[in-house]
Amino acid sequence: MAEFSKQWAEYYDDIEHGWDFDIEVVAKDIKPGFYSHYICEGFGFIAVGKDEDSNIILAYRNQKTDELDWKSLEETIKTFDNEF
């Protein structure tokens, strides 16, 4: 079953279908330097975390290296915006 974040639903203007989780609410309980597994099919990330400065970061699996690439929530929205 596909899961979508509130932020993706707001960006994509699909609030009427709802969302499964709110990135900011999830991140509230994460300590800096840690992450929690959450998948957002809309944005395509596989984890929500915080960097050492408590900024929200999202993990994306690098298809070439199978490593994680981290982007800020703002960068994710900006990148997503540029794709459409």
N, C-alpha and C positions, 0 to 999 in steps of 0.2 A: 504494500500500500504506500502510495506517495505521501510524503510529508512536506509541508510548506510552512515557512516562517511568516509571522505577522508582517515583518518588514517587506518580504517579497510580495505578499498580498496587497499591501499598501502601495508599493511601487507599481505593481502590475494592475492596480485598480480592480482587484478581484476580492474585495472585502466581503461581498455577499456570500461567497462560498466558504468563508471562514479560513482559519489557519490552525496549525497544530501546536505551535509554540511561539513565544516571543523571545527573540534573541537577547534583548536587554534584560528581561526577567531571568532568563537562564544564566546570563553572565553575572548577574548580581551576586550569586552565591559562589562564584568561582574565584579562588584566590589567584593573585598575580603569579604567572609562571605555570599555571595549570590549565587544563581544558577538560571538556566533557563531550562525549560523542552525541551529536545531534546531526541529522541529515536533513538538508533542505533541498528537495528536488528542483525547486525553482532557481535558486542561486547556484546550486551544485556543490555546496560544501559538505564536509563530513564531521566537523567538530567545531565547537564554540570554545574560545579560550580567552585568557587575558595575558597581555605581555607584562613585562616587569614594571611598567608604568600604569598598570590597570586599564589600559586601552583594550577594547573588545577586538579580538582577532578571530578570523575564520580559517579553517584548514581545508585545503584543496589537494587532492591526490594528483601528483605529477605523473602523467601517463607514461612518460619516457623513463623516468628514474624510479618510479614507485615511492618517492619520498613525499613529504608533506610540504606544500607551499602555503605560507600564511599571508593573509591580506586583512587589512582593517575593514570594519563594517562600512566605513565611508568609501574606501577604495573599491570594495565589492560593488556597491551601488553605482559608483562612477564607471567602473569597468562594464557592468551590466548595461548601464545607460548607453555606453559607446557601441555596444554590440547590436543595438536596435535602431 
